[in-house]
């Protein structure tokens, strides 16, 4: 009985093998006839038993399966792309293990073709503003060729452009894990005839210099993208409302790039949005030390200081901004407003006073203080009008309001005339 069973089992495997070969041949025939779906159907009939077949038959099966799905993918079947890639990868894995590489080269060519189709498809998606679809194609291209980390970088960028922040975060974190730097070397030389600096491959550049057609060879390395990646991770966390993670990302980025003022400003803006104005001012003050000639930094410190009621700090910041850029209209307007606001703050006390001699004296004292503050605000604007020919309308509009509040009818009418009213 034992011998008979073994003979029976052998007959079963032999019959199964013949069936597998028959279906694979049928699939190959269908493919030659241009019927990829028929080929795929033929292969599905033996899918459950193919892994028990000999290595050679397995390699053939998965190769034909890859071809069938690749053909379907070219006709627009997106799911078939993944199936084709998986089948070709299976061929490579099987034959690499067995050492019998009959279909490996063709399978690798198939993978390269799929990768190229994905990248080209992503470029087309970008032109049509289909960023999410493009990002997914680029990521698949990277998975097929993990050494091409640039695909992963662009996948993250596409995902951000498409508002797909979860995937963008995934891609950026993966870039960090693989240690992506993103810097590239550019090989340049000056064309002696035209005098223009040209960029080319290193070998070509060196040959041109040796031939005497070019001179002054120079190797330029573009900046690393590591800081940009961490900054984008932080911005995405911020977009997703995960502020604590965003802060940690900024701190990490700044530790690696302590001289990057933009990282500092982004972190400061996050604290501003979190309504932590003190921390915002602290970081902005740090930024002004890194970029002391940037008027916007001083102006922003002034805005927050004024919001907090720290008028002296605000005025110092606005004044510094104007020292750097005398034409900074918003700094001029806010500096003027700081005096007007201080004057307005006296009105509440004035309105509480009675008619006694003491109250009347205090009222006149406060009124004079208010008028003096208003006049100071007006003087700032008058000086700016003389020294800043641009943005006159906004300066004049605020000046008109101040003179109106002061009851200075002569200047009020003069400014109205300047405004063409």
TORKOL-4160 file (C-alpha; in steps of 0.2 Angstrom, whole numbers, padded with zeros to 4 digits, m for minus):
421
<pt num="1" X="0000" Y="0000" Z="0000"/>
<pt num="2" X="0014" Y="0012" Z="0004"/>
<pt num="3" X="0022" Y="0010" Z="m0013"/>
<pt num="4" X="0006" Y="0012" Z="m0021"/>
<pt num="5" X="0002" Y="0028" Z="m0012"/>
<pt num="6" X="0019" Y="0035" Z="m0017"/>
<pt num="7" X="0016" Y="0031" Z="m0035"/>
<pt num="8" X="m0001" Y="0039" Z="m0034"/>
<pt num="9" X="0006" Y="0055" Z="m0026"/>
<pt num="10" X="0019" Y="0056" Z="m0039"/>
<pt num="11" X="0006" Y="0054" Z="m0052"/>
<pt num="12" X="m0004" Y="0069" Z="m0044"/>
<pt num="13" X="0011" Y="0080" Z="m0044"/>
<pt num="14" X="0015" Y="0076" Z="m0062"/>
<pt num="15" X="m0002" Y="0080" Z="m0067"/>
<pt num="16" X="m0002" Y="0096" Z="m0057"/>
<pt num="17" X="0014" Y="0101" Z="m0065"/>
<pt num="18" X="0007" Y="0098" Z="m0083"/>
<pt num="19" X="m0008" Y="0108" Z="m0078"/>
<pt num="20" X="0003" Y="0123" Z="m0072"/>
<pt num="21" X="0013" Y="0122" Z="m0088"/>
<pt num="22" X="m0002" Y="0122" Z="m0099"/>
<pt num="23" X="m0010" Y="0137" Z="m0090"/>
<pt num="24" X="0007" Y="0147" Z="m0091"/>
<pt num="25" X="0008" Y="0143" Z="m0109"/>
<pt num="26" X="m0010" Y="0148" Z="m0112"/>
<pt num="27" X="m0006" Y="0165" Z="m0103"/>
<pt num="28" X="0009" Y="0167" Z="m0114"/>
<pt num="29" X="m0001" Y="0164" Z="m0129"/>
<pt num="30" X="m0014" Y="0177" Z="m0124"/>
<pt num="31" X="m0001" Y="0190" Z="m0120"/>
<pt num="32" X="0006" Y="0188" Z="m0138"/>
<pt num="33" X="m0012" Y="0190" Z="m0144"/>
<pt num="34" X="m0013" Y="0206" Z="m0134"/>
<pt num="35" X="m0026" Y="0199" Z="m0122"/>
<pt num="36" X="m0018" Y="0203" Z="m0105"/>
<pt num="37" X="m0034" Y="0200" Z="m0095"/>
<pt num="38" X="m0036" Y="0182" Z="m0103"/>
<pt num="39" X="m0017" Y="0179" Z="m0098"/>
<pt num="40" X="m0021" Y="0185" Z="m0080"/>
<pt num="41" X="m0036" Y="0173" Z="m0079"/>
<pt num="42" X="m0026" Y="0158" Z="m0085"/>
<pt num="43" X="m0013" Y="0161" Z="m0072"/>
<pt num="44" X="m0026" Y="0163" Z="m0058"/>
<pt num="45" X="m0032" Y="0145" Z="m0061"/>
<pt num="46" X="m0015" Y="0138" Z="m0054"/>
<pt num="47" X="m0011" Y="0152" Z="m0042"/>
<pt num="48" X="m0015" Y="0141" Z="m0027"/>
<pt num="49" X="m0003" Y="0128" Z="m0032"/>
<pt num="50" X="0012" Y="0137" Z="m0040"/>
<pt num="51" X="0022" Y="0139" Z="m0024"/>
<pt num="52" X="0024" Y="0120" Z="m0023"/>
<pt num="53" X="0030" Y="0119" Z="m0041"/>
<pt num="54" X="0049" Y="0118" Z="m0046"/>
<pt num="55" X="0059" Y="0134" Z="m0045"/>
<pt num="56" X="0060" Y="0135" Z="m0064"/>
<pt num="57" X="0041" Y="0135" Z="m0066"/>
<pt num="58" X="0039" Y="0147" Z="m0052"/>
<pt num="59" X="0050" Y="0159" Z="m0060"/>
<pt num="60" X="0041" Y="0157" Z="m0077"/>
<pt num="61" X="0024" Y="0159" Z="m0068"/>
<pt num="62" X="0028" Y="0175" Z="m0059"/>
<pt num="63" X="0037" Y="0183" Z="m0074"/>
<pt num="64" X="0022" Y="0180" Z="m0085"/>
<pt num="65" X="0011" Y="0187" Z="m0071"/>
<pt num="66" X="0022" Y="0202" Z="m0070"/>
<pt num="67" X="0020" Y="0205" Z="m0089"/>
<pt num="68" X="0001" Y="0202" Z="m0089"/>
<pt num="69" X="m0001" Y="0215" Z="m0075"/>
<pt num="70" X="0011" Y="0227" Z="m0083"/>
<pt num="71" X="0001" Y="0227" Z="m0099"/>
<pt num="72" X="m0015" Y="0230" Z="m0089"/>
<pt num="73" X="m0006" Y="0244" Z="m0079"/>
<pt num="74" X="m0002" Y="0253" Z="m0096"/>
<pt num="75" X="m0021" Y="0252" Z="m0100"/>
<pt num="76" X="m0025" Y="0262" Z="m0084"/>
<pt num="77" X="m0027" Y="0248" Z="m0071"/>
<pt num="78" X="m0019" Y="0256" Z="m0056"/>
<pt num="79" X="m0020" Y="0241" Z="m0045"/>
<pt num="80" X="m0011" Y="0231" Z="m0059"/>
<pt num="81" X="0005" Y="0241" Z="m0056"/>
<pt num="82" X="0007" Y="0235" Z="m0039"/>
<pt num="83" X="0004" Y="0217" Z="m0044"/>
<pt num="84" X="0016" Y="0218" Z="m0058"/>
<pt num="85" X="0030" Y="0225" Z="m0047"/>
<pt num="86" X="0026" Y="0212" Z="m0034"/>
<pt num="87" X="0027" Y="0198" Z="m0047"/>
<pt num="88" X="0044" Y="0204" Z="m0055"/>
<pt num="89" X="0051" Y="0206" Z="m0037"/>
<pt num="90" X="0046" Y="0188" Z="m0034"/>
<pt num="91" X="0055" Y="0182" Z="m0049"/>
<pt num="92" X="0071" Y="0190" Z="m0043"/>
<pt num="93" X="0069" Y="0184" Z="m0026"/>
<pt num="94" X="0066" Y="0166" Z="m0032"/>
<pt num="95" X="0080" Y="0165" Z="m0044"/>
<pt num="96" X="0092" Y="0174" Z="m0033"/>
<pt num="97" X="0089" Y="0160" Z="m0020"/>
<pt num="98" X="0090" Y="0146" Z="m0032"/>
<pt num="99" X="0105" Y="0153" Z="m0042"/>
<pt num="100" X="0096" Y="0149" Z="m0058"/>
<pt num="101" X="0093" Y="0166" Z="m0066"/>
<pt num="102" X="0083" Y="0163" Z="m0082"/>
<pt num="103" X="0070" Y="0178" Z="m0080"/>
<pt num="104" X="0079" Y="0189" Z="m0068"/>
<pt num="105" X="0086" Y="0201" Z="m0081"/>
<pt num="106" X="0069" Y="0203" Z="m0089"/>
<pt num="107" X="0061" Y="0205" Z="m0073"/>
<pt num="108" X="0073" Y="0219" Z="m0067"/>
<pt num="109" X="0069" Y="0227" Z="m0084"/>
<pt num="110" X="0051" Y="0226" Z="m0081"/>
<pt num="111" X="0053" Y="0234" Z="m0064"/>
<pt num="112" X="0063" Y="0248" Z="m0071"/>
<pt num="113" X="0050" Y="0251" Z="m0084"/>
<pt num="114" X="0036" Y="0252" Z="m0071"/>
<pt num="115" X="0047" Y="0264" Z="m0061"/>
<pt num="116" X="0049" Y="0275" Z="m0076"/>
<pt num="117" X="0030" Y="0275" Z="m0079"/>
<pt num="118" X="0027" Y="0279" Z="m0061"/>
<pt num="119" X="0039" Y="0294" Z="m0062"/>
<pt num="120" X="0032" Y="0300" Z="m0079"/>
<pt num="121" X="0014" Y="0298" Z="m0072"/>
<pt num="122" X="0019" Y="0309" Z="m0057"/>
<pt num="123" X="0026" Y="0323" Z="m0068"/>
<pt num="124" X="0009" Y="0323" Z="m0078"/>
<pt num="125" X="m0001" Y="0323" Z="m0061"/>
<pt num="126" X="0009" Y="0338" Z="m0055"/>
<pt num="127" X="0005" Y="0347" Z="m0071"/>
<pt num="128" X="m0014" Y="0344" Z="m0068"/>
<pt num="129" X="m0012" Y="0349" Z="m0050"/>
<pt num="130" X="m0016" Y="0331" Z="m0045"/>
<pt num="131" X="m0003" Y="0331" Z="m0031"/>
<pt num="132" X="m0010" Y="0317" Z="m0020"/>
<pt num="133" X="m0010" Y="0305" Z="m0035"/>
<pt num="134" X="0008" Y="0311" Z="m0040"/>
<pt num="135" X="0014" Y="0308" Z="m0022"/>
<pt num="136" X="0008" Y="0290" Z="m0022"/>
<pt num="137" X="0017" Y="0286" Z="m0038"/>
<pt num="138" X="0033" Y="0294" Z="m0033"/>
<pt num="139" X="0033" Y="0284" Z="m0017"/>
<pt num="140" X="0030" Y="0268" Z="m0026"/>
<pt num="141" X="0044" Y="0273" Z="m0038"/>
<pt num="142" X="0055" Y="0275" Z="m0022"/>
<pt num="143" X="0050" Y="0258" Z="m0015"/>
<pt num="144" X="0055" Y="0250" Z="m0032"/>
<pt num="145" X="0072" Y="0259" Z="m0031"/>
<pt num="146" X="0076" Y="0263" Z="m0013"/>
<pt num="147" X="0093" Y="0271" Z="m0018"/>
<pt num="148" X="0083" Y="0284" Z="m0028"/>
<pt num="149" X="0079" Y="0294" Z="m0012"/>
<pt num="150" X="0075" Y="0310" Z="m0022"/>
<pt num="151" X="0058" Y="0301" Z="m0027"/>
<pt num="152" X="0054" Y="0300" Z="m0008"/>
<pt num="153" X="0059" Y="0319" Z="m0006"/>
<pt num="154" X="0047" Y="0324" Z="m0020"/>
<pt num="155" X="0034" Y="0313" Z="m0014"/>
<pt num="156" X="0034" Y="0322" Z="0002"/>
<pt num="157" X="0033" Y="0339" Z="m0007"/>
<pt num="158" X="0019" Y="0333" Z="m0018"/>
<pt num="159" X="0009" Y="0327" Z="m0003"/>
<pt num="160" X="0011" Y="0344" Z="0006"/>
<pt num="161" X="0005" Y="0353" Z="m0010"/>
<pt num="162" X="m0010" Y="0342" Z="m0011"/>
<pt num="163" X="m0014" Y="0345" Z="0008"/>
<pt num="164" X="m0011" Y="0327" Z="0012"/>
<pt num="165" X="m0001" Y="0330" Z="0028"/>
<pt num="166" X="m0002" Y="0313" Z="0035"/>
<pt num="167" X="0007" Y="0305" Z="0020"/>
<pt num="168" X="0019" Y="0320" Z="0019"/>
<pt num="169" X="0024" Y="0317" Z="0037"/>
<pt num="170" X="0026" Y="0299" Z="0034"/>
<pt num="171" X="0038" Y="0303" Z="0019"/>
<pt num="172" X="0048" Y="0316" Z="0028"/>
<pt num="173" X="0050" Y="0305" Z="0043"/>
<pt num="174" X="0056" Y="0291" Z="0032"/>
<pt num="175" X="0068" Y="0303" Z="0024"/>
<pt num="176" X="0076" Y="0307" Z="0041"/>
<pt num="177" X="0077" Y="0288" Z="0044"/>
<pt num="178" X="0087" Y="0285" Z="0029"/>
<pt num="179" X="0098" Y="0300" Z="0032"/>
<pt num="180" X="0093" Y="0309" Z="0017"/>
<pt num="181" X="0104" Y="0325" Z="0014"/>
<pt num="182" X="0099" Y="0331" Z="m0003"/>
<pt num="183" X="0114" Y="0341" Z="m0007"/>
<pt num="184" X="0122" Y="0339" Z="m0024"/>
<pt num="185" X="0138" Y="0343" Z="m0032"/>
<pt num="186" X="0138" Y="0354" Z="m0047"/>
<pt num="187" X="0154" Y="0354" Z="m0059"/>
<pt num="188" X="0156" Y="0371" Z="m0067"/>
<pt num="189" X="0169" Y="0379" Z="m0079"/>
<pt num="190" X="0170" Y="0395" Z="m0088"/>
<pt num="191" X="0168" Y="0394" Z="m0107"/>
<pt num="192" X="0183" Y="0404" Z="m0114"/>
<pt num="193" X="0174" Y="0409" Z="m0130"/>
<pt num="194" X="0158" Y="0415" Z="m0122"/>
<pt num="195" X="0164" Y="0420" Z="m0105"/>
<pt num="196" X="0149" Y="0411" Z="m0097"/>
<pt num="197" X="0150" Y="0399" Z="m0083"/>
<pt num="198" X="0143" Y="0382" Z="m0088"/>
<pt num="199" X="0137" Y="0367" Z="m0078"/>
<pt num="200" X="0140" Y="0349" Z="m0084"/>
<pt num="201" X="0146" Y="0332" Z="m0078"/>
<pt num="202" X="0163" Y="0330" Z="m0069"/>
<pt num="203" X="0171" Y="0320" Z="m0083"/>
<pt num="204" X="0165" Y="0332" Z="m0097"/>
<pt num="205" X="0170" Y="0347" Z="m0087"/>
<pt num="206" X="0188" Y="0340" Z="m0084"/>
<pt num="207" X="0189" Y="0335" Z="m0102"/>
<pt num="208" X="0184" Y="0353" Z="m0108"/>
<pt num="209" X="0197" Y="0361" Z="m0096"/>
<pt num="210" X="0210" Y="0349" Z="m0103"/>
<pt num="211" X="0206" Y="0353" Z="m0121"/>
<pt num="212" X="0207" Y="0372" Z="m0117"/>
<pt num="213" X="0190" Y="0377" Z="m0121"/>
<pt num="214" X="0185" Y="0380" Z="m0103"/>
<pt num="215" X="0194" Y="0387" Z="m0088"/>
<pt num="216" X="0192" Y="0390" Z="m0069"/>
<pt num="217" X="0185" Y="0373" Z="m0064"/>
<pt num="218" X="0174" Y="0374" Z="m0049"/>
<pt num="219" X="0165" Y="0362" Z="m0038"/>
<pt num="220" X="0149" Y="0369" Z="m0030"/>
<pt num="221" X="0140" Y="0359" Z="m0017"/>
<pt num="222" X="0122" Y="0364" Z="m0014"/>
<pt num="223" X="0115" Y="0366" Z="0004"/>
<pt num="224" X="0109" Y="0351" Z="0013"/>
<pt num="225" X="0090" Y="0349" Z="0014"/>
<pt num="226" X="0090" Y="0341" Z="0032"/>
<pt num="227" X="0085" Y="0358" Z="0040"/>
<pt num="228" X="0071" Y="0360" Z="0027"/>
<pt num="229" X="0064" Y="0343" Z="0031"/>
<pt num="230" X="0064" Y="0345" Z="0049"/>
<pt num="231" X="0056" Y="0362" Z="0047"/>
<pt num="232" X="0043" Y="0355" Z="0036"/>
<pt num="233" X="0039" Y="0341" Z="0049"/>
<pt num="234" X="0037" Y="0354" Z="0062"/>
<pt num="235" X="0025" Y="0364" Z="0051"/>
<pt num="236" X="0015" Y="0349" Z="0047"/>
<pt num="237" X="0013" Y="0345" Z="0065"/>
<pt num="238" X="0008" Y="0363" Z="0068"/>
<pt num="239" X="m0005" Y="0361" Z="0053"/>
<pt num="240" X="m0012" Y="0345" Z="0062"/>
<pt num="241" X="m0014" Y="0354" Z="0078"/>
<pt num="242" X="0000" Y="0344" Z="0087"/>
<pt num="243" X="0010" Y="0359" Z="0093"/>
<pt num="244" X="0020" Y="0350" Z="0106"/>
<pt num="245" X="0027" Y="0339" Z="0093"/>
<pt num="246" X="0030" Y="0354" Z="0082"/>
<pt num="247" X="0040" Y="0363" Z="0095"/>
<pt num="248" X="0051" Y="0347" Z="0098"/>
<pt num="249" X="0054" Y="0346" Z="0079"/>
<pt num="250" X="0060" Y="0365" Z="0079"/>
<pt num="251" X="0071" Y="0362" Z="0094"/>
<pt num="252" X="0079" Y="0347" Z="0085"/>
<pt num="253" X="0081" Y="0357" Z="0069"/>
<pt num="254" X="0089" Y="0372" Z="0078"/>
<pt num="255" X="0101" Y="0361" Z="0087"/>
<pt num="256" X="0107" Y="0355" Z="0071"/>
<pt num="257" X="0106" Y="0372" Z="0062"/>
<pt num="258" X="0109" Y="0385" Z="0076"/>
<pt num="259" X="0112" Y="0399" Z="0063"/>
<pt num="260" X="0096" Y="0397" Z="0053"/>
<pt num="261" X="0086" Y="0412" Z="0058"/>
<pt num="262" X="0071" Y="0406" Z="0048"/>
<pt num="263" X="0069" Y="0390" Z="0059"/>
<pt num="264" X="0069" Y="0402" Z="0074"/>
<pt num="265" X="0056" Y="0413" Z="0066"/>
<pt num="266" X="0045" Y="0398" Z="0063"/>
<pt num="267" X="0046" Y="0392" Z="0081"/>
<pt num="268" X="0042" Y="0410" Z="0087"/>
<pt num="269" X="0027" Y="0411" Z="0075"/>
<pt num="270" X="0021" Y="0395" Z="0083"/>
<pt num="271" X="0022" Y="0402" Z="0100"/>
<pt num="272" X="0013" Y="0417" Z="0094"/>
<pt num="273" X="m0001" Y="0406" Z="0087"/>
<pt num="274" X="m0002" Y="0397" Z="0104"/>
<pt num="275" X="m0004" Y="0414" Z="0112"/>
<pt num="276" X="0012" Y="0413" Z="0121"/>
<pt num="277" X="0018" Y="0431" Z="0118"/>
<pt num="278" X="0032" Y="0431" Z="0130"/>
<pt num="279" X="0040" Y="0416" Z="0122"/>
<pt num="280" X="0037" Y="0424" Z="0105"/>
<pt num="281" X="0046" Y="0440" Z="0111"/>
<pt num="282" X="0060" Y="0430" Z="0118"/>
<pt num="283" X="0064" Y="0421" Z="0102"/>
<pt num="284" X="0061" Y="0436" Z="0092"/>
<pt num="285" X="0074" Y="0445" Z="0102"/>
<pt num="286" X="0086" Y="0431" Z="0099"/>
<pt num="287" X="0082" Y="0432" Z="0081"/>
<pt num="288" X="0087" Y="0451" Z="0081"/>
<pt num="289" X="0104" Y="0446" Z="0088"/>
<pt num="290" X="0106" Y="0434" Z="0073"/>
<pt num="291" X="0100" Y="0446" Z="0060"/>
<pt num="292" X="0101" Y="0464" Z="0068"/>
<pt num="293" X="0098" Y="0473" Z="0052"/>
<pt num="294" X="0081" Y="0465" Z="0048"/>
<pt num="295" X="0068" Y="0478" Z="0051"/>
<pt num="296" X="0054" Y="0466" Z="0051"/>
<pt num="297" X="0060" Y="0457" Z="0067"/>
<pt num="298" X="0060" Y="0473" Z="0077"/>
<pt num="299" X="0043" Y="0478" Z="0070"/>
<pt num="300" X="0036" Y="0461" Z="0075"/>
<pt num="301" X="0043" Y="0463" Z="0093"/>
<pt num="302" X="0035" Y="0481" Z="0093"/>
<pt num="303" X="0018" Y="0474" Z="0088"/>
<pt num="304" X="0018" Y="0461" Z="0102"/>
<pt num="305" X="0025" Y="0473" Z="0115"/>
<pt num="306" X="0011" Y="0485" Z="0111"/>
<pt num="307" X="m0002" Y="0471" Z="0112"/>
<pt num="308" X="0004" Y="0468" Z="0129"/>
<pt num="309" X="0004" Y="0486" Z="0134"/>
<pt num="310" X="0022" Y="0488" Z="0135"/>
<pt num="311" X="0023" Y="0504" Z="0126"/>
<pt num="312" X="0041" Y="0509" Z="0129"/>
<pt num="313" X="0047" Y="0492" Z="0123"/>
<pt num="314" X="0036" Y="0494" Z="0107"/>
<pt num="315" X="0042" Y="0511" Z="0104"/>
<pt num="316" X="0060" Y="0506" Z="0105"/>
<pt num="317" X="0057" Y="0492" Z="0093"/>
<pt num="318" X="0048" Y="0503" Z="0080"/>
<pt num="319" X="0061" Y="0516" Z="0082"/>
<pt num="320" X="0075" Y="0502" Z="0078"/>
<pt num="321" X="0065" Y="0496" Z="0063"/>
<pt num="322" X="0064" Y="0514" Z="0056"/>
<pt num="323" X="0083" Y="0517" Z="0059"/>
<pt num="324" X="0086" Y="0502" Z="0048"/>
<pt num="325" X="0072" Y="0507" Z="0035"/>
<pt num="326" X="0066" Y="0525" Z="0037"/>
<pt num="327" X="0052" Y="0521" Z="0024"/>
<pt num="328" X="0044" Y="0507" Z="0035"/>
<pt num="329" X="0027" Y="0514" Z="0034"/>
<pt num="330" X="0019" Y="0502" Z="0046"/>
<pt num="331" X="0032" Y="0505" Z="0059"/>
<pt num="332" X="0029" Y="0524" Z="0057"/>
<pt num="333" X="0010" Y="0522" Z="0059"/>
<pt num="334" X="0012" Y="0510" Z="0074"/>
<pt num="335" X="0024" Y="0521" Z="0083"/>
<pt num="336" X="0012" Y="0536" Z="0081"/>
<pt num="337" X="m0002" Y="0525" Z="0087"/>
<pt num="338" X="0007" Y="0520" Z="0103"/>
<pt num="339" X="0006" Y="0539" Z="0108"/>
<pt num="340" X="m0012" Y="0540" Z="0103"/>
<pt num="341" X="m0017" Y="0524" Z="0113"/>
<pt num="342" X="m0008" Y="0531" Z="0128"/>
<pt num="343" X="m0017" Y="0547" Z="0126"/>
<pt num="344" X="m0034" Y="0538" Z="0124"/>
<pt num="345" X="m0030" Y="0528" Z="0140"/>
<pt num="346" X="m0031" Y="0545" Z="0150"/>
<pt num="347" X="m0049" Y="0548" Z="0144"/>
<pt num="348" X="m0057" Y="0535" Z="0156"/>
<pt num="349" X="m0050" Y="0544" Z="0171"/>
<pt num="350" X="m0055" Y="0561" Z="0164"/>
<pt num="351" X="m0073" Y="0555" Z="0162"/>
<pt num="352" X="m0074" Y="0550" Z="0180"/>
<pt num="353" X="m0069" Y="0567" Z="0187"/>
<pt num="354" X="m0082" Y="0579" Z="0195"/>
<pt num="355" X="m0084" Y="0598" Z="0195"/>
<pt num="356" X="m0074" Y="0602" Z="0210"/>
<pt num="357" X="m0059" Y="0613" Z="0209"/>
<pt num="358" X="m0047" Y="0598" Z="0212"/>
<pt num="359" X="m0056" Y="0588" Z="0199"/>
<pt num="360" X="m0056" Y="0602" Z="0187"/>
<pt num="361" X="m0037" Y="0604" Z="0189"/>
<pt num="362" X="m0034" Y="0586" Z="0187"/>
<pt num="363" X="m0045" Y="0586" Z="0171"/>
<pt num="364" X="m0035" Y="0600" Z="0164"/>
<pt num="365" X="m0019" Y="0591" Z="0168"/>
<pt num="366" X="m0025" Y="0575" Z="0160"/>
<pt num="367" X="m0031" Y="0584" Z="0145"/>
<pt num="368" X="m0015" Y="0593" Z="0142"/>
<pt num="369" X="m0006" Y="0576" Z="0144"/>
<pt num="370" X="m0018" Y="0568" Z="0131"/>
<pt num="371" X="m0015" Y="0583" Z="0119"/>
<pt num="372" X="0003" Y="0582" Z="0121"/>
<pt num="373" X="0003" Y="0563" Z="0117"/>
<pt num="374" X="m0008" Y="0566" Z="0102"/>
<pt num="375" X="0003" Y="0580" Z="0096"/>
<pt num="376" X="0018" Y="0568" Z="0097"/>
<pt num="377" X="0009" Y="0555" Z="0087"/>
<pt num="378" X="0005" Y="0569" Z="0074"/>
<pt num="379" X="0023" Y="0575" Z="0074"/>
<pt num="380" X="0029" Y="0557" Z="0070"/>
<pt num="381" X="0018" Y="0557" Z="0055"/>
<pt num="382" X="0022" Y="0575" Z="0049"/>
<pt num="383" X="0040" Y="0570" Z="0049"/>
<pt num="384" X="0037" Y="0554" Z="0039"/>
<pt num="385" X="0027" Y="0564" Z="0026"/>
<pt num="386" X="0042" Y="0575" Z="0023"/>
<pt num="387" X="0055" Y="0560" Z="0022"/>
<pt num="388" X="0044" Y="0547" Z="0015"/>
<pt num="389" X="0035" Y="0551" Z="m0002"/>
<pt num="390" X="0028" Y="0534" Z="m0003"/>
<pt num="391" X="0012" Y="0528" Z="0006"/>
<pt num="392" X="0006" Y="0546" Z="0009"/>
<pt num="393" X="m0012" Y="0541" Z="0009"/>
<pt num="394" X="m0011" Y="0530" Z="0025"/>
<pt num="395" X="0000" Y="0543" Z="0034"/>
<pt num="396" X="m0012" Y="0557" Z="0030"/>
<pt num="397" X="m0028" Y="0547" Z="0035"/>
<pt num="398" X="m0021" Y="0543" Z="0052"/>
<pt num="399" X="m0015" Y="0561" Z="0054"/>
<pt num="400" X="m0032" Y="0568" Z="0049"/>
<pt num="401" X="m0040" Y="0557" Z="0063"/>
<pt num="402" X="m0027" Y="0563" Z="0076"/>
<pt num="403" X="m0030" Y="0582" Z="0072"/>
<pt num="404" X="m0049" Y="0578" Z="0072"/>
<pt num="405" X="m0048" Y="0571" Z="0090"/>
<pt num="406" X="m0037" Y="0585" Z="0095"/>
<pt num="407" X="m0050" Y="0598" Z="0089"/>
<pt num="408" X="m0036" Y="0606" Z="0078"/>
<pt num="409" X="m0048" Y="0612" Z="0064"/>
<pt num="410" X="m0035" Y="0621" Z="0055"/>
<pt num="411" X="m0023" Y="0606" Z="0053"/>
<pt num="412" X="m0038" Y="0595" Z="0050"/>
<pt num="413" X="m0044" Y="0604" Z="0035"/>
<pt num="414" X="m0026" Y="0606" Z="0028"/>
<pt num="415" X="m0024" Y="0587" Z="0029"/>
<pt num="416" X="m0041" Y="0584" Z="0021"/>
<pt num="417" X="m0036" Y="0595" Z="0007"/>
<pt num="418" X="m0020" Y="0585" Z="0005"/>
<pt num="419" X="m0031" Y="0569" Z="0004"/>
<pt num="420" X="m0042" Y="0577" Z="m0010"/>
<pt num="421" X="m0057" Y="0577" Z="0001"/>
